Amino acid sequence: MKRLYYFAKSLTSVQGITTDLRQAGIGENRLHVMGNDSSAMAQAHVHTATPWEETDIMHSGFVGALGGMAAGLVVGFMLAGADPWGMQLDTGAIIGVTLFGTCFGAWLGGLRGVSSRSHHLTPYLDRVEQGDYLMMVDADDEVQASKVEKVMQGHRHEAEEAGREEHFSPFD
């Protein structure tokens, strides 16, 4: 998936661009807008960015799950090899400890991620804090990306290209 970033100066511009994107076949679920005044965006019926887009919850949760899985595997093999409590632990114990470690790591990572901004948005946050609107448009392939770019070129006085991620994933 590709993600294209654009800045718009006004909410009116965002609404016009959203309408034109919808007419070009880009669904509103592919557009996420981030700005300072979320209540004004809600009143204008603009598809705002959710906590999934604004925070690092997905990325940190995924990294936490991987770390927890590794720790769970190590602890599981250590427990199976040490024969604690005078009983033989088998593969089920290793799997159980690994699953617990994975879930616990994902939970801890998610807690860390929900309290930090998305690393994908770091280059754009200063302009958002100054009052601009960041428009994030997701495209599955180059055909959709070219449709988005064509619409945005029609709004070149209202929308400024800010960046592009060729292989966007919330997990990386």
N, C-alpha and C positions, 0 to 999 in steps of 0.2 A: 504494500500500500504506500502511496505517496501522500505527503502532507504539504500543502502550500500555505504560506503565511502572508497576510496582507494587513496593512494598517489603513484605517479609515478615520477621518477627523470627526465625523458627526454620526449620530444615530440615524438620521435621515438617509445618509449615504449607505449605511449598513442595511437599512430596510430596502432601498432600491436595488442594491446589489443582490440581496437575498431573493427578491422577486425575480430578477433576471437569471440568477442561477437556477431557480426552480423551473423557469420557462425553458432553460437549456437542458433540463433533464437531470440536474444535480439536486438530489433530495435534501430537504432541510436537515435531516439527520446526519448529513455529511459536512455541515457547517456548524462551527462552534465559535461563539463570539465571547471575547473576554474584555471587560472594561471596569472602570471604577464604580459606576453607578448601576448596580444589578437591579435595583427596583425600577429604574427608568427603562432598562432593557426588557424587563418583564412586562411593563406596561405597553411597550412598543411591540410586544410579541416576537422578540428576537430570540432565536435558539442560543441560549447562553451556554458557556462551558460548564460542565459538571465537575464535581470534585475528582472524578476519574481523570479528566483532562488537566485540571489545574494543579493537582498534587502528584507526588511521586509514589502513590500507594501501590500501583501495579508493579512498577520496577522494583521498589524496595521489598514488596511482598514476595516477588519471584526470587530475588537474590536471597532473602531470608529463608525461603523454602529450600533452596539449593544448599545453603549453609546448614540448615537444620537437618536435611537429609544426610549430608556427609557426617555430621556429628552423631546423628542417630545410628548410622551404619557402624561407626567406630565403637560407640558405646554398646551397641547390640552385640558385636563380635567380642568385645571385651567381657561382657556379661556371660556370653555363651562359653567362652574359654575359661573363665574363672570359676565356674560352678558355684555361684554364691548361694547362701542359705542351704547348702548341702544337697542341692537338686540339680539335675542335668537340664539345662535350657537348650531348646532346639531351634530350628529355623523360625518357628512361629514367634519366638521371643525377639529374634533379630528383626523380623518384619514389623512386629508391633512397636518396638523401640524406634525403628526407622520412620514409621508412619507418625508416631508421636513427635519425633524431632522435626519432621517435615512440616507438620501442622503448627507446631510451636514456633518454628522459625518463620513461617509465613505470617503468623499473627504478630510476632515481634517486628518483622520487617514492615508489615502494613501499618503498625502503630508509628513507626519511624517515618514512613512515607507520607502518611496523612498529615503530618505536621510540617512537611517541607514542600516547597514549590517544585513543580515538574522541571527536571533538568532540560527538557526540550524547550521550555519557555524562558529560560534564564536570559537569553540575548534580547528578549522583547519586553521584559517587565518594566524597564525604566520608562519606555514610551507609554505603556499602559498606565503607569502611575502618574504620568504627566497629562492624562486625559484622552489619549488616543484609544481607539478600539482595535483590538487584535482579532482578525478573522482567520480562523484555521479551517481549511477546506481539505477534506480527505478525498482522494481519488484512487480507484482500484488499479487503473492502468494508465498508459500514456494517452489513450483516447479521451478518457474523462478529464485528465489533467489539461489537455489541449482545449477542451470545452471551457474549463474554468478560466484558463489564461485568456481565451477569446472574450469571455464576458468581462473579465477584469480590464482588458485593454480598452473596452468600450467605456469603462469608468476610470480611465487613467488620471483624471483630474480629482477623483474622489478617493481612489484606492492606490496605495503605494506598495509595491512588492517588497516584502521584508525577508523572505527566505523560502527554502524548499528542502524537504527531506525526501530523498529518493526511496529509501527503505525504512519507512516509519513503522515502529512497533512500540506500544506502550510498555513492553517488557524489557526493552533495551535501554 
